[in-house]
Amino acid sequence: MKDKDELFPITNIEECVKRLRENYSDKKQWIFIPPTFQDELFLKGFMGESLLTSDIKGKLRNNKITIRNDNIREYLEKLVKNGHITIEVKTTKHDRKYQVYNFPEN
């Protein structure tokens, strides 16, 4: 685990997301997943627990998420490596945007 890593209880999703925002927001750059993604399955995936492709397929289809956090980025890159999703990287002068989109049908 890295210095800032912490295990969060998933019993209360809203409290878990609130703590993630507070603990991982660097200069207010943290943008967490939108409310429809704040559920047990996605948070388990963020914590490094196993997620089935079918678990997130419906959550990611036809949606876009903008994320500016290295921990989330690393998790999403693992999904990309396994062929689950694709990420478009847009580099600006101050930050990089990672957009999650286009969940493959196969």
Contacts in CASP RR format, 6 or more apart in sequence:
PFRMAT RR
TARGET T0000
AUTHOR 0000-0000-0000
METHOD contacts of the structure
MODEL  1
MKDKDELFPITNIEECVKRLRENYSDKKQWIFIPPTFQDELFLKGFMGES
LLTSDIKGKLRNNKITIRNDNIREYLEKLVKNGHITIEVKTTKHDRKYQV
YNFPEN
2 71 0 8 1.000
4 23 0 8 1.000
4 24 0 8 1.000
4 71 0 8 1.000
5 71 0 8 1.000
6 19 0 8 1.000
6 23 0 8 1.000
7 47 0 8 1.000
8 16 0 8 1.000
8 19 0 8 1.000
8 20 0 8 1.000
8 43 0 8 1.000
8 47 0 8 1.000
9 15 0 8 1.000
9 16 0 8 1.000
10 16 0 8 1.000
10 40 0 8 1.000
10 43 0 8 1.000
10 44 0 8 1.000
10 47 0 8 1.000
13 38 0 8 1.000
13 39 0 8 1.000
13 40 0 8 1.000
13 43 0 8 1.000
14 38 0 8 1.000
16 43 0 8 1.000
17 32 0 8 1.000
17 38 0 8 1.000
17 43 0 8 1.000
20 32 0 8 1.000
20 46 0 8 1.000
21 30 0 8 1.000
21 32 0 8 1.000
24 30 0 8 1.000
24 69 0 8 1.000
24 71 0 8 1.000
29 68 0 8 1.000
29 69 0 8 1.000
29 95 0 8 1.000
30 68 0 8 1.000
30 69 0 8 1.000
31 66 0 8 1.000
31 67 0 8 1.000
31 68 0 8 1.000
31 69 0 8 1.000
32 38 0 8 1.000
32 67 0 8 1.000
32 69 0 8 1.000
32 72 0 8 1.000
33 42 0 8 1.000
33 65 0 8 1.000
33 67 0 8 1.000
34 63 0 8 1.000
34 65 0 8 1.000
36 59 0 8 1.000
36 63 0 8 1.000
37 59 0 8 1.000
37 63 0 8 1.000
37 65 0 8 1.000
39 59 0 8 1.000
41 51 0 8 1.000
41 55 0 8 1.000
41 56 0 8 1.000
41 59 0 8 1.000
42 51 0 8 1.000
42 56 0 8 1.000
42 59 0 8 1.000
44 50 0 8 1.000
44 51 0 8 1.000
45 51 0 8 1.000
45 75 0 8 1.000
46 71 0 8 1.000
46 72 0 8 1.000
46 75 0 8 1.000
48 75 0 8 1.000
53 84 0 8 1.000
56 79 0 8 1.000
56 84 0 8 1.000
56 103 0 8 1.000
57 103 0 8 1.000
58 103 0 8 1.000
60 85 0 8 1.000
60 100 0 8 1.000
60 101 0 8 1.000
60 103 0 8 1.000
61 103 0 8 1.000
63 100 0 8 1.000
63 101 0 8 1.000
64 99 0 8 1.000
64 100 0 8 1.000
64 101 0 8 1.000
65 99 0 8 1.000
65 100 0 8 1.000
66 97 0 8 1.000
66 98 0 8 1.000
66 99 0 8 1.000
67 73 0 8 1.000
67 76 0 8 1.000
67 97 0 8 1.000
67 98 0 8 1.000
67 100 0 8 1.000
68 95 0 8 1.000
68 96 0 8 1.000
68 97 0 8 1.000
68 98 0 8 1.000
72 98 0 8 1.000
73 98 0 8 1.000
76 85 0 8 1.000
76 87 0 8 1.000
76 98 0 8 1.000
76 100 0 8 1.000
77 87 0 8 1.000
79 85 0 8 1.000
80 86 0 8 1.000
80 87 0 8 1.000
83 104 0 8 1.000
84 103 0 8 1.000
84 104 0 8 1.000
85 100 0 8 1.000
85 101 0 8 1.000
85 102 0 8 1.000
85 103 0 8 1.000
85 104 0 8 1.000
86 100 0 8 1.000
86 101 0 8 1.000
86 102 0 8 1.000
86 104 0 8 1.000
87 98 0 8 1.000
87 99 0 8 1.000
87 100 0 8 1.000
88 98 0 8 1.000
88 99 0 8 1.000
88 101 0 8 1.000
89 96 0 8 1.000
89 97 0 8 1.000
89 98 0 8 1.000
90 96 0 8 1.000
90 97 0 8 1.000
90 99 0 8 1.000
END
